[in-house]
Amino acid sequence: MNPAAGLAYACNARVLGPAALRAARLYAERQARGGAGRSPHLAPPLRIAPRCKEMVARHWLEGRHAQGVRKVAWVTSGAPVEFLTALGFYLLYPENHAAICGTARVAVDLATAAEEAGYSRDLCSYVRTDLGSLFSGRTPVGRLPRPDLLLACTNICQTVLFWYRVLAEHFGVPLVIVDTPFVYGEEAPPHALQYVGTQIDEAVAVAEKVAGRALSAQSFERVATRSRRATELWLEILQRNRHMPAPISAFDQFVLMAPIVELRGQAATVDLYAAMLREVDERIRRGMASVREEKYRVLWDNLPIWYRLRAVAELLAERRIAVVASTYTNAWGELAPYLDPARPRESMIRAYTYPILNRGTGHKLHIMQGMIDDYHLDGVILHSDRSCKPYSLGQMDQRERLSGSLKRPALLLEADHNDMRCYADEQAATRLAAFAEMLEAQR
Amino acid sequence: MTGISALGIDVGSATVKVVGVDDAGALCWDALEPAQARAEVQIARMVEDARRACDTLGGGKVALIATGCGRGLVHQAVREVTEITCHARGVFREVGHGGTLVDVGGQDSKVIAIDPGGAVTDFAMNDKCAAGTGRFLENAARHLGVPLESLGRVALEAREEVRISSTCTVFAESEIVSLLAHGVAVEPIVRGIHRALILRLVAMIRSVGLVAPLMLSGGVVCNPAISDLLAAETGQKVVLPRHPQLMGAYGAALIALEAR
C-alpha cells in the first residue's frame, strides 16, 4: 500500500468524509421532517431514504480514495461478485455510475465525449456515459479509482463483452469474462451450468492472484449469507406492495435499489434493508400510500428513465396511478432463492445464470403475468428503452398478449434510460395521459 | 339551428378546430383555422367567437374541453383530454361502431383500437418523427411544385410509381431531389411518397392489430389518395366520418357535454 494514499484514504474515506455525509444525512432528515419539497400527490420518501443515500455516497467516496489502498474491480451489474467481496475488493459498478450521471443529468455531455471519440449513438447510453467519463475525466462522484481487475458477465447483455474489452485495453488490466449461456427453457442444461462453474473457478483464481491472497471459505460463506439475506429482504420489501394501497412506489425502489446492486454482500446492507422493511410495514399499518389517492396500479417494465424519474412519477400520481411493481427492481429479488450460503460456488452458478435478461421473452411475459395477479395490477407500462435492446426485445409481443388475453392496457413508451436526446417530454406526457384515460375508461 | 350545449377545441400543429354540440350531441357549430405562431392569442379569439356563437344560438356559458398537442395553452378549458380519447369519442359517435381508427394529423399520426362500446383499448403513435404525417406530404409537395390540394389527385392519376425508400421526412426530401435530378417525372414520385406514408401507417396499424372496420380521420384525409391507397394496401374498406378534420374537437365537445 502507498502510505500517502493510505493516509488520505483513512482521513477522507474513513473519518472526514463520513462525518460530512452524516451531517448531510441529518440535515436531509430534518428537512424531510419539516415537509420540504413534498408533492401533493406522492407520499414523502421513506424516512430511511437519507440513510440509503448516505451509504451509497460513502461507497463512492471510498472509491475516490481507494486507488493504491484497496484492490479495485470494475464489474457488470449481473456479475457474480461474492468472491470478490470476500477477497476484499472495492467493487465499482460502471452501470451504477452511469445511472448517477443520468439522474444528475450530465449523461448527455459525457456521452457526447464518447461519441466524439468515435463511439456510435446506437450504442447503449450507459456505455457512452462511462466511456465519456473515462475519456474526459469528468464525473459527478469526484474521481473513479483505476481498476486492478475487470469482471464482465454476459447475463445482462452482449454489449458488456465489447465495453469491457475497451476498458481492458484502456487500463491494461486483466479482464475476466463469465459467459452465461442463454436459458431457453425452464432449466439450464447441466453442461451450461458446468461451463459457467468452470469460468467462475477461473475468475476466482485470477481474482486471488490480483488480490495476492487465497479465498477463504469462511469469508466466502459469510458474504454469500449476507447477499442472500439482503436479497431476501429486498424481495420482501417489494412484495409488501401487494398490499393495497401500495406503501412504496417503483420510483422509490429505483433509488433505493443501489445498495442491493453494489453493496449486497455487506452487513450494513442487510441492516439497511431490515430497517427499510420495518418502515414499510409501519406504512402499511398506518395505511400510508405511496400515491396518496391510489386508484390504478401498474407495472413498469425495463430500466427507469433516470433523468425523468420524478416528472413521470408526478405525472402518473396526479392521475391516481401508482407504479407498484417493476420487473427491473424485481430482478435483484429473484436472486434470493438461488443463493445458498452453505454452497456458495454452486448456488452462484445458478443465481447468475438465471437472471431475467438471460432468459426468453416468454419467461419475462410469464413473470409479468404473475406480477399482474400478485400485485393486483390494472395495466403495464413497457419502457421501450433504446439503449437496452435485450430488455426491450419482445415488448411488442408482450404488449399484445397483455392487452389481448389478459385485458390489461399496456403502453409502449419509447425513451432511453440515460440519453435525454431520445426523450420528448410533450410526446411522453400525451402517451402517459392517454394511457391513464384508457385505465379510467376500463374501470 | 339548435343551441350550443358544450364546446371542444383541438389545438393541432397545423390547424385549430373548435366545435359546438347541441343537447343531443350533434355537431351544430364549428370553426377551423390554420395554426398561427401566436397560439394563445388565436385560441382566445376562437374561443371568444365560439362563446359569441353560444350567445347567438342560445346556450350561454357552456363547458369547453381542450385537446390536441397545444391543449395546455387553452386556459379557458375546464379540462384537458388527449387527442387519442377525443378522436375515438368523436369518430365512434359519428360512425356508430368500433374498429381501428387511423388519424393522420399535421405532425403526428395515431392508430387507435376502439371496442364495440366506444372505449379505447390500445393505441400507437408515430414517435419523434414526421414520417407518416401531413408534414411529410407538405414538404414533398413543396419540393415537387405540386399544390397540396392537388397532391392526392396527382397520385391517383399517376400511371407509374417510384419507390421512396426513406421513411424519414428529411431523407425522403433528398431522395425526391435526387429522383428529379435523374429525370424522373413528378407523378410517379407523388404516388411513391403516398405509398411511403401508407406503408408507415400500415406498420403502426399492425403494431396495434387491425380489427375491422378501418376508419380514417384527420386533416390529411382531405387527400383522396390516402383512403384509396390505405384500402388497397390493407384490403379493407375504409370508413370516413363526415367531418374527418373535426373529430378531435367533436370528441372533446362530447366529453364536455357528458361532464355537464
Chai-1 contact restraints between the chains, C-beta under 6 A:
chainA,res_idxA,chainB,res_idxB,connection_type,confidence,min_distance_angstrom,max_distance_angstrom,comment,restraint_id
A,S403,B,D122,contact,1.0,0.0,6.0,A-B,restraint_1
A,E414,B,D127,contact,1.0,0.0,6.0,A-B,restraint_2
A,A424,B,K128,contact,1.0,0.0,6.0,A-B,restraint_3
A,T430,B,T82,contact,1.0,0.0,6.0,A-B,restraint_4
A,A433,B,T82,contact,1.0,0.0,6.0,A-B,restraint_5
A,A434,B,T82,contact,1.0,0.0,6.0,A-B,restraint_6
A,A434,B,I84,contact,1.0,0.0,6.0,A-B,restraint_7
A,E437,B,T85,contact,1.0,0.0,6.0,A-B,restraint_8
A,M438,B,V120,contact,1.0,0.0,6.0,A-B,restraint_9
A,A441,B,A119,contact,1.0,0.0,6.0,A-B,restraint_10
